[in-house]
Amino acid sequence: SYLKCTKPFQRLWISSLTDKAIREGFQNLKPGSDYDNLYLSAKARSQADYVVGINASQALSIAAGRGSWSLGRVQTPTLAMICSRYLENKDFKPQTYFKLKLHTAKDATAFAVLSVDKYDNRPAADEVLQQVKAAGTVHVTAIEKKEVKQEPPLLYDLTTLQKEANSKYGFSADKTLNIAQALYEGKKISYPRTGSRYISADVLDEIPHLIATLKNHPRFGAYAAGMENIVLNIRSVDDKKVTDHHALIITGDPADGLTGDERTIYDMVAGRMLESFSNRCTKENTAVSLDAGGVHFVAKGSVTLLPGWREVWNATDEEAPEEDVTTLPALLQGDVLPVRELEALEKQTKPRSLHTESSLLGAMESCGKECENEDEREAMKDAGIGTPATRAAIIETLFAREYI
């Protein structure tokens, strides 16, 4: 750049450090000009670091009159997100409301149903409670059954891996990045600093072989062996959505000699790879409407018909099950059931919770969603603040500077 040299050059561009990937990379060197936009975006970021970071930090430190304070184009908006969520949470005034919970049973299966309406105060709830008690029975007015197919999750990019490692195992974003980097350097997984959750069609050709290498895995062995006979789900395959590097997958090298934490992250990547190429999970969801003395109640139930990808970790729903999903007996429209117990539940509206490292990473990735201005929101649609590789370091910087 400095010498204004414009001679063509070629670039080695690989997503894994296995010998095979490096050989293939050298056989398919890319013209350097393919990456001009990556160069320009990095240059724009470095200039923004000068304009915002260096100038604003000096201005702030002089204005403060003591100490050195730093402002940055990524750390400051991230800090602002943490602060605004903290203030929103602190200033939240919870509202109390009441719902009725009715316990009933059919044959030998007892279950509970909740009132559709909320009541603002206890006297109002008690009045309706007496109305239901007087009725003594509850009628099933409608039953709606729906078969739902849940697609498997997409492969991990760095941010999704960091978010899940934080919420499941309490790993900081920085720790997850360091472990993933070590696994990459040890030829166990593909390049971790990726922002894509997709692989290209040519990488798909490798996947059956990679799945086969997991047959001796203590946790996933049986499942991986069973995948030989299925048609792979190609939801995670899209050449257009592969950015600089494809999503995280394992390499064909055996995963021996890993430490406890390395094994945890490796298993997350391996397990997610199995999930992503597995069949859909099929569930039957049931919604039941009931009526007791003119008061409407609802109950929801869910039965897994075919576990599909959920069998990899034998996981129930990732999200905490809602408190109103219950195991329901076989109900029919027109059933009349006894009112066994009845209570008025006191509940409170809750604020959005304070950020965890996991939710903060998500907020940094999709920060445009919070923009009030529609043009700004549209412009930021595919851009977060920070890059997958730098978000962890930004959060660590905020800790180190004692801003959070």
C-alpha positions in Angstrom: 0.0 0.0 0.0 2.8 2.4 1.0 4.8 1.7 -2.1 1.6 1.9 -4.3 2.5 -1.6 -5.6 -0.3 -2.9 -7.8 1.2 -6.2 -9.0 -1.2 -9.2 -8.8 -0.6 -11.6 -5.9 -2.3 -14.8 -4.7 -3.6 -15.7 -1.3 -3.8 -19.0 0.6 -7.2 -19.1 2.1 -8.0 -22.1 4.3 -10.5 -22.9 7.1 -8.7 -25.8 8.7 -5.1 -26.6 9.5 -5.1 -30.3 8.6 -2.5 -31.3 6.1 -5.2 -32.2 3.6 -6.8 -28.7 3.8 -3.5 -26.9 3.5 -2.5 -29.0 0.4 -5.9 -28.3 -1.2 -5.5 -24.6 -0.3 -2.2 -24.4 -2.2 -3.8 -26.1 -5.2 -6.5 -23.5 -5.2 -4.8 -20.2 -4.5 -7.2 -17.3 -4.7 -6.5 -14.0 -6.5 -5.7 -11.3 -4.0 -8.2 -9.0 -5.6 -11.0 -11.3 -4.4 -10.4 -9.9 -0.9 -10.1 -6.2 -1.7 -13.4 -5.4 0.2 -12.1 -7.2 3.3 -9.0 -5.0 3.1 -11.1 -1.9 2.7 -13.4 -2.7 5.6 -10.4 -3.3 7.9 -8.9 0.0 6.7 -12.2 1.8 7.5 -12.2 0.3 11.0 -8.7 1.3 11.7 -9.5 4.9 10.6 -12.6 4.9 12.8 -10.4 3.8 15.7 -8.3 6.9 15.2 -11.2 9.3 14.7 -13.3 7.9 17.6 -10.8 6.1 19.9 -7.8 8.2 20.0 -9.4 11.7 19.6 -12.4 11.1 21.9 -10.3 9.4 24.6 -8.0 12.4 24.7 -10.9 14.8 24.8 -12.6 12.9 27.6 -9.5 12.6 29.7 -8.8 16.4 29.3 -12.4 17.2 30.1 -12.3 15.0 33.2 -9.2 16.8 34.4 -7.7 13.6 36.0 -6.9 10.1 35.0 -7.0 8.6 31.5 -10.4 7.5 30.2 -11.0 5.6 27.0 -13.8 5.8 24.5 -14.0 3.5 21.5 -16.2 2.8 18.5 -17.0 -0.7 19.9 -16.4 -0.6 23.7 -18.5 2.6 24.2 -21.7 1.4 22.5 -21.3 -2.0 24.3 -20.9 -0.1 27.6 -24.0 1.9 26.7 -26.0 -1.3 26.1 -25.0 -2.6 29.5 -25.9 0.7 31.2 -29.2 1.2 29.5 -30.3 -2.3 30.4 -29.1 -1.8 34.0 -31.1 1.5 34.3 -34.2 -0.1 32.6 -34.0 -3.0 35.1 -33.5 -0.7 38.1 -36.3 1.7 37.3 -38.8 -1.0 36.4 -42.0 -0.9 38.5 -43.4 -4.4 38.7 -47.2 -4.7 38.3 -49.0 -7.3 40.4 -51.7 -9.4 38.7 -53.6 -12.6 39.4 -54.4 -15.7 37.5 -56.6 -18.6 38.5 -55.1 -22.1 38.5 -57.6 -25.0 38.4 -56.6 -28.6 39.2 -58.7 -31.3 37.6 -58.2 -34.9 36.4 -59.4 -37.4 33.8 -59.1 -41.1 34.5 -55.9 -41.4 36.6 -54.2 -38.3 35.1 -54.3 -35.1 37.1 -53.4 -31.8 35.4 -53.7 -28.1 36.0 -55.1 -25.4 33.7 -54.7 -21.6 33.9 -57.3 -18.9 33.4 -57.1 -16.9 30.1 -57.8 -13.6 31.8 -55.6 -11.7 34.2 -57.1 -9.9 37.2 -55.6 -6.7 38.5 -56.4 -7.2 42.2 -57.2 -10.0 44.7 -60.9 -9.1 45.2 -61.6 -9.4 41.5 -59.7 -12.7 41.4 -61.6 -14.0 44.4 -64.9 -13.1 43.0 -64.2 -15.1 39.8 -62.8 -17.9 42.0 -66.2 -18.2 43.8 -68.0 -18.3 40.5 -65.9 -21.3 39.3 -66.3 -23.0 42.7 -70.0 -22.7 42.4 -69.9 -24.3 39.0 -68.1 -27.3 40.5 -67.2 -28.8 37.1 -65.1 -27.7 34.1 -66.2 -28.4 30.4 -63.8 -29.1 27.6 -65.0 -26.8 24.8 -62.3 -27.2 22.1 -59.2 -29.3 21.4 -56.7 -28.3 18.8 -53.9 -30.7 17.8 -51.1 -29.6 15.5 -48.1 -31.5 14.3 -45.0 -29.3 14.4 -41.7 -30.0 12.6 -38.7 -28.4 14.2 -35.7 -27.9 11.9 -32.3 -28.7 13.4 -30.2 -25.7 14.5 -27.7 -24.2 12.2 -24.0 -24.9 12.7 -22.0 -22.7 15.2 -20.3 -19.5 14.3 -18.0 -18.1 17.0 -20.7 -15.9 18.6 -23.3 -18.7 18.9 -20.7 -21.0 20.4 -19.6 -18.4 22.9 -23.2 -17.6 23.9 -24.1 -21.3 24.5 -20.8 -22.0 26.3 -21.6 -19.1 28.6 -25.2 -20.1 29.3 -24.5 -23.8 29.7 -21.1 -24.0 31.2 -20.4 -20.4 32.5 -17.4 -19.9 30.2 -16.5 -16.3 29.4 -16.5 -15.3 25.7 -12.7 -14.9 26.0 -12.2 -18.4 27.5 -14.3 -20.0 24.7 -12.4 -18.2 22.0 -9.0 -19.2 23.5 -10.1 -22.9 23.8 -11.5 -22.9 20.2 -8.3 -21.3 18.9 -6.2 -24.0 20.7 -8.4 -26.7 19.2 -7.9 -25.2 15.7 -4.2 -25.0 16.1 -4.3 -28.6 17.3 -6.1 -29.5 14.0 -9.2 -30.6 15.8 -11.7 -28.1 14.5 -12.0 -25.6 11.6 -11.2 -21.9 11.8 -13.1 -20.5 14.8 -13.1 -16.8 14.2 -16.0 -17.0 11.8 -19.2 -15.1 11.5 -21.0 -17.7 9.3 -23.3 -20.5 10.3 -23.2 -22.1 6.9 -20.9 -24.3 4.9 -20.5 -24.4 1.1 -21.6 -27.3 -1.1 -18.0 -28.6 -1.5 -17.5 -28.8 2.3 -20.7 -30.9 2.4 -18.9 -33.7 0.5 -16.6 -34.1 3.6 -19.4 -34.3 6.1 -20.3 -38.0 5.9 -16.6 -38.8 6.5 -16.4 -36.4 9.5 -19.6 -38.0 11.0 -18.0 -41.4 10.5 -15.0 -40.4 12.6 -17.3 -39.9 15.6 -18.4 -43.5 15.6 -16.0 -44.3 18.5 -16.9 -41.1 20.4 -18.1 -42.1 24.0 -21.1 -39.8 23.9 -22.1 -39.6 20.2 -20.8 -42.9 18.9 -24.1 -44.8 18.6 -25.9 -41.8 17.1 -23.1 -41.1 14.5 -23.2 -44.8 13.4 -27.0 -44.5 12.9 -26.5 -41.5 10.6 -25.0 -43.6 7.9 -28.4 -44.5 6.5 -30.1 -41.1 6.5 -30.2 -38.4 3.9 -28.3 -35.4 5.4 -30.3 -32.3 6.1 -28.8 -29.4 4.1 -30.3 -26.5 6.0 -26.7 -25.4 6.9 -25.5 -25.5 3.3 -25.6 -22.2 1.4 -22.6 -21.0 -0.6 -24.0 -17.4 -0.6 -24.1 -17.2 3.2 -20.5 -18.3 3.8 -18.6 -15.2 4.6 -14.7 -15.3 4.9 -14.8 -18.7 6.6 -17.4 -21.4 6.9 -19.2 -22.4 10.1 -17.4 -24.4 12.8 -17.1 -28.1 12.2 -14.6 -30.8 13.4 -11.8 -32.0 11.2 -11.1 -35.7 10.4 -8.2 -35.8 13.0 -8.9 -37.9 16.1 -9.7 -35.9 19.2 -7.2 -37.5 21.6 -5.5 -36.0 24.6 -7.9 -33.1 25.2 -8.2 -31.4 28.6 -11.6 -31.1 30.3 -12.5 -27.7 29.0 -11.2 -28.5 25.5 -13.3 -31.7 25.5 -16.3 -29.6 26.4 -15.9 -27.2 23.5 -15.0 -30.0 21.1 -18.1 -32.0 22.1 -20.2 -28.9 21.6 -18.9 -28.4 18.0 -19.1 -32.2 17.2 -22.6 -32.5 18.7 -23.9 -29.4 16.9 -22.5 -30.8 13.6 -24.5 -34.0 14.1 -27.6 -32.1 15.0 -27.4 -29.8 12.0 -27.3 -32.6 9.5 -30.0 -34.7 11.2 -33.7 -35.1 10.5 -36.3 -32.7 11.8 -37.8 -33.3 15.2 -41.6 -33.9 15.0 -43.9 -33.0 17.9 -47.6 -32.9 18.4 -48.8 -29.8 20.3 -52.2 -29.8 21.9 -54.1 -26.7 23.0 -57.3 -27.3 25.1 -59.9 -24.7 25.9 -62.1 -25.2 28.9 -65.0 -23.4 30.6 -66.0 -23.4 34.2 -69.0 -21.2 35.1 -68.4 -18.9 32.2 -64.7 -18.5 33.0 -62.2 -19.6 30.3 -59.2 -21.7 30.9 -56.5 -23.1 28.7 -54.0 -26.0 28.9 -51.1 -26.8 26.5 -49.4 -30.1 26.1 -46.6 -31.4 23.8 -45.6 -34.9 22.8 -42.4 -35.8 20.9 -43.3 -38.2 18.0 -39.9 -38.4 16.4 -37.0 -36.9 18.3 -34.8 -36.4 15.2 -31.9 -34.1 15.9 -32.9 -33.7 19.6 -31.6 -37.2 20.2 -28.0 -36.1 19.8 -27.8 -34.7 23.4 -31.1 -36.4 24.4 -32.1 -32.9 25.1 -35.5 -31.7 25.9 -36.3 -28.2 24.6 -33.3 -25.9 24.9 -35.6 -23.1 26.2 -36.8 -23.7 29.7 -40.1 -25.3 29.3 -42.9 -22.9 29.8 -44.7 -23.4 33.1 -48.0 -23.9 31.4 -47.0 -26.9 29.2 -48.2 -30.0 31.0 -48.7 -33.7 30.3 -52.3 -34.0 29.3 -54.6 -37.1 29.3 -56.6 -38.1 26.2 -59.3 -35.4 26.3 -62.4 -35.2 24.2 -64.6 -32.2 23.3 -67.6 -32.2 25.7 -65.8 -33.9 28.6 -67.0 -32.7 32.0 -64.3 -32.9 34.6 -64.4 -32.2 38.4 -62.9 -29.0 39.9 -60.5 -30.5 42.5 -58.6 -27.5 43.7 -58.6 -23.9 42.8 -56.2 -21.1 43.7 -55.5 -17.5 42.8 -51.8 -17.1 41.8 -50.2 -13.8 42.5 -47.8 -12.9 39.7 -45.7 -9.9 38.9 -44.6 -8.4 35.6 -40.8 -8.8 35.2 -38.3 -6.4 33.6 -35.8 -7.6 31.0 -33.0 -9.2 32.9 -29.5 -7.7 33.3 -27.1 -8.7 30.5 -25.1 -11.8 30.9 -22.1 -12.3 28.7 -24.2 -14.6 26.5 -27.0 -12.0 26.0 -24.5 -9.2 25.5 -22.8 -11.1 22.7 -26.2 -11.5 21.1 -27.0 -7.8 21.5 -23.6 -6.8 20.0 -24.2 -9.1 17.0 -27.7 -7.7 16.3 -27.4 -4.2 17.7 -29.4 -2.7 14.8 -32.6 -4.2 16.1 -32.7 -1.6 18.9 -32.5 1.4 16.5 -35.7 3.5 16.5 -35.0 5.0 13.1 -36.1 2.6 10.3 -33.4 3.6 7.8 -30.7 3.1 10.5 -32.2 -0.3 11.4 -32.2 -1.4 7.8 -28.6 -0.2 7.2 -27.4 -2.1 10.3 -29.4 -5.3 9.5 -26.4 -7.5 8.7 -23.8 -5.7 10.7 -23.1 -6.0 14.4 -20.6 -4.0 16.5 -17.3 -5.6 16.7 -16.4 -8.8 14.7 -16.9 -12.3 16.0 -13.1 -12.4 16.8 -13.0 -9.1 18.7 -16.2 -9.1 20.8 -14.7 -11.2 23.6 -11.7 -8.9 23.8 -14.0 -5.9 24.1 -15.9 -7.4 27.0 -12.6 -8.2 28.7 -11.4 -4.7 28.1 -14.5 -3.3 29.8 -13.7 -5.5 32.8 -10.0 -4.5 32.8 -10.8 -0.8 32.7 -13.3 -1.3 35.6 -16.2 0.2 33.6 -18.3 -2.9 34.3 
